[in-house]
Amino acid sequence: MIYVLATGLLLAFTAEIGIRRIRSQAMIRLAAQLEHRLSLALLGKLMVFPLDSLRSLPVEQQRARLKQYEAVRSA
């Protein structure tokens, strides 16, 4: 009788660990896909931005603009 309970408990723990691993892998994959899509969208916005307007801005303003894009990406 005790062996049946121990086997059931072991099976439940194993299933729980397996489900957690599958869920964490799915979350990692989803986060990577979202970050990739967001990076492509931000790069697309930067590529459309007129180059002449970037050249006329001081370096600090250019850095500030890129930090704003990075803040959106990390949020």
N, C-alpha and C positions, 0 to 999 in steps of 0.2 A: 504494500500500500504506500509506504513512504517513497519507494522508488518511482511510482507513478507520479506522485506530487512533485518530486525533485525533477523528473523528466519534463513535466509540464511547465514548471518554473523556469528551467533552463531553456526550453523552447520559447517561452514568452520573452525572456531576456534577449535571446538571439533575434527574435522577430523585431523587438523594439530597436535594437542596435542597427539592424538592417534597414529598417524604415527611416531611422534618423540619418543614416549614411546616404540613402537615396535622396532624401529631402535636401540635405546639405549640398550634394552634388548638383541637384537641380537648381538650387538657389545660386550656386557659384556660376553655373552655365548661364542663367538668366542675367545675372549682374554683368558678366563679361559681354553678353550680347547687347545689353543696354548701354554700357560704356562705349562699345565699339560704334553703335549707331549715333550716340551723342557726339562722339569725337568726329565722326564723318560729317555730321550736320554742322558742327562748329567750324571745321575746316572748310566746308562749303561756304559758310558765311564769310570767313576770312578771305577766301579766294575771290569772292565777288566784290569785296571791298576795293575801292579804287586805290591803286598804288600811289598815285600822286598825292592823295590826301595823307597817306602814311608817311611819305617822305617829308612833307611839310611840318609834321608834328614833331615836337621834341621827344627825345627817347623816353623820358619819364612818363609822358602821356601814352606812348605806345605800350610801355610796360604795364601801366595801369589798366589799359583796355584788355590786354591779354590776361591779366589777373582777374578781371571781371568774367571773362569767358571761362577761366579755370574755376572760379567760384561757382558758376552755374554748373559746370561739369561735375564738381565734387559734391554738389548738393543733392 
